[in-house]
Amino acid sequence: MIFITAKFPVRPEHAEDWPQIAADFTQATRAEEGCLWFDWSRSLDDPNEYVLVEAFRDGEAGAAHVSSPHFAQAQQDLPQYLAATPSIVSTEVDQQDWSELGELAVDR
């Protein structure tokens, strides 16, 4: 799978509204056939930073994502709300879902 983490520095005046601002893009991406997950979190250290964790089935699904109409629309719509260009880590990993973190196994 293609595993991506990106940090979005949002302008302070838009930080509270970011989930709604990105909602259409989020919903459309989650509906893609090759999208495994597309999850936003807000940084605990910087309330103006949102972290996106996303995964796509394979390179073909990732390519379909970046060539989709909703991705092009996000490229037009989202930058006005950002304080800087997002940073990204993108890699291909040999798995299709999350693995357990065995070092913190919970026995119930």
N, C-alpha and C positions, 0 to 999 in steps of 0.2 A: 504494500500500500504506500501511497504518498502521504507522509505525515508532515503537517505544517503548523508552526506556531508563529503568530505575528502580534506585535505590540502596536497599538494604535494610540498615539498621543492626541487626545481630543482637546479642543479649545475649552477652557474652563467654563465659559458661558453655555456650552452645549453638553457638558459631561453628564448631567442628570438625564438628558433626553437621548443620549446615544443609543440605548436599546431600541427606542422607537424610530430614531433616524435610520438605523441600519436594519429595521424589521423586514422591509420588503426584500432586500438583498438576502437576509438570513433565511427567510421562508422559501424563497426561490431556490437557493443553494441546497437547502435541506431536502427539497423535492427532487433534486437531480438523482438519476438512477445510480450513478457511481459514487455519490456522497455517503460516506460512512458516518461521519458526524461533523458538526459545525457549531461549536459552543463558545459563547462569550463569557468572560469573567472580568470583574473589575479588580484592579490591583489593590492590594491592602496597603501598599506603600505610597501610591500616588493616585488619588481619587480621579484624576484626569486621564488615566491610562486604562484602556481596556485590552485584554489579552484574548486573542482568538485562537482556539485549538481546533484544527480541522483535519480531516483525513478523507482520502479518495481511494477507491478500490485499486487503481493502478494509474500508470502514466496516461493512458487513453482517457480515463475519467477526469484526471486533472486537466488535460488539454481541453476536454469538452467544457469544463467549468470556466476556464479563462477565455474561451471563445464564445461563451453564452451571451445572449442579449442582456441578461440581468447583471452580468459582470461588467459589460460595457457601460450600462447605466450607472452602476456603482462608481465606476471610474469618473463619470461626469458629476455625480451627485455628492459623493462623500468627501472629497478633498477640502471643500469649503468649511467643513466642521473640524478639520484636523489642525493641530498646532505645528506638526512636522510630518515628514514622510514616515509611514510605518516601517518598522524593522521586522525581518522575517528570518526564520530558520525553516528550511524545507529539505526533507530527506526521504529516501525510499527505504522502507523496512520490510523484512520478510515475515509479516503477520497480517491478519485481517481484522483484529479487534484488540482491545486492551488485554494485558496479561495481569495476573495477580502480583502484588508486591509482597512476595513471600517473607521478606524481612519483617513485615508488620502483620503477619497472619493473625486472623481473629478466630479463635475457637469458641464456639457457642454451643 
